[in-house]
């Protein structure tokens, strides 16, 4: 996580996200630098528009906090309705 935080901090400050800068941030925080994690992060961020990704994450967070529910949340309600109808049909067969 600290590598992602370092990259976000560098982005926020308008600094280049490279090995040298991430290493400085991690060391300044008092942690040991894992070269493999650092290189993986930098390779993963190549070609990524961080500002766009942050905006997309913000929109998703706002939608969820405003009470918007994902489409999958509707499925359990539908199943409950179907089960209630099936139960009612079963009872009418007993008394019908």
C-alpha positions as CSV (number, residue, x, y, z in Angstrom):
1,X,0.0,0.0,0.0
2,X,2.8,2.4,0.8
3,X,4.0,2.3,-2.8
4,X,0.6,3.3,-4.0
5,X,0.4,6.1,-1.4
6,X,3.8,7.3,-2.5
7,X,2.8,7.4,-6.1
8,X,-0.4,9.3,-5.2
9,X,1.6,11.8,-3.1
10,X,4.0,12.4,-5.9
11,X,1.2,12.8,-8.4
12,X,-0.6,15.3,-6.1
13,X,2.7,17.3,-5.7
14,X,3.2,17.3,-9.5
15,X,6.4,15.3,-9.3
16,X,7.4,12.6,-11.7
17,X,6.5,9.1,-10.5
18,X,9.8,7.2,-11.0
19,X,12.0,4.8,-9.0
20,X,14.1,7.6,-7.5
21,X,11.2,9.6,-6.2
22,X,9.2,6.7,-4.9
23,X,12.3,5.4,-3.1
24,X,12.8,8.8,-1.4
25,X,9.2,8.9,-0.2
26,X,9.3,5.3,1.2
27,X,12.6,5.9,2.9
28,X,11.4,9.3,4.3
29,X,8.4,7.4,5.8
30,X,10.9,5.1,7.6
31,X,10.2,1.9,5.6
32,X,12.6,-0.3,3.7
33,X,12.3,-0.2,-0.1
34,X,11.3,-3.4,-1.9
35,X,12.8,-2.9,-5.3
36,X,10.5,-5.5,-6.9
37,X,7.3,-3.8,-5.6
38,X,8.6,-0.4,-6.7
39,X,9.4,-1.6,-10.2
40,X,6.1,-3.4,-10.5
41,X,4.2,-0.3,-9.5
42,X,6.0,1.9,-11.9
43,X,5.5,-0.6,-14.8
44,X,1.8,-0.8,-13.9
45,X,1.3,2.9,-13.9
46,X,2.9,3.4,-17.4
47,X,0.2,4.9,-19.7
48,X,-2.3,5.4,-16.8
49,X,-4.0,8.7,-16.5
50,X,-4.0,8.9,-12.7
51,X,-6.3,12.0,-12.6
52,X,-8.9,10.2,-14.7
53,X,-8.7,7.1,-12.4
54,X,-9.2,9.3,-9.3
55,X,-12.2,11.0,-10.9
56,X,-13.7,7.6,-11.7
57,X,-13.1,6.4,-8.2
58,X,-14.7,9.5,-6.8
59,X,-17.8,9.2,-8.9
60,X,-18.3,5.5,-7.8
61,X,-17.8,6.5,-4.1
62,X,-20.3,9.3,-4.4
63,X,-22.9,7.1,-6.1
64,X,-22.6,4.4,-3.4
65,X,-22.7,7.0,-0.6
66,X,-25.8,8.7,-2.1
67,X,-27.7,5.4,-1.7
68,X,-27.4,4.1,-5.2
69,X,-27.1,0.4,-5.1
70,X,-25.4,-1.9,-7.5
71,X,-27.6,-3.9,-9.9
72,X,-26.8,-7.1,-8.1
73,X,-28.6,-5.8,-5.0
74,X,-32.0,-6.3,-6.8
75,X,-31.6,-10.0,-7.3
76,X,-32.2,-11.2,-3.8
77,X,-35.5,-9.2,-3.6
78,X,-36.6,-10.9,-6.8
79,X,-35.8,-14.3,-5.4
80,X,-37.8,-13.6,-2.2
81,X,-40.8,-12.6,-4.3
82,X,-40.6,-15.7,-6.3
83,X,-40.3,-17.9,-3.2
84,X,-43.3,-16.2,-1.6
85,X,-45.4,-16.8,-4.8
86,X,-44.3,-20.5,-4.9
87,X,-45.2,-20.9,-1.2
88,X,-48.7,-19.3,-1.8
89,X,-49.3,-21.7,-4.7
90,X,-48.3,-24.7,-2.5
91,X,-50.7,-23.6,0.2
92,X,-53.6,-23.1,-2.2
93,X,-53.0,-26.7,-3.5
94,X,-53.5,-28.0,0.1
95,X,-56.7,-26.0,0.6
96,X,-58.0,-25.7,-2.9
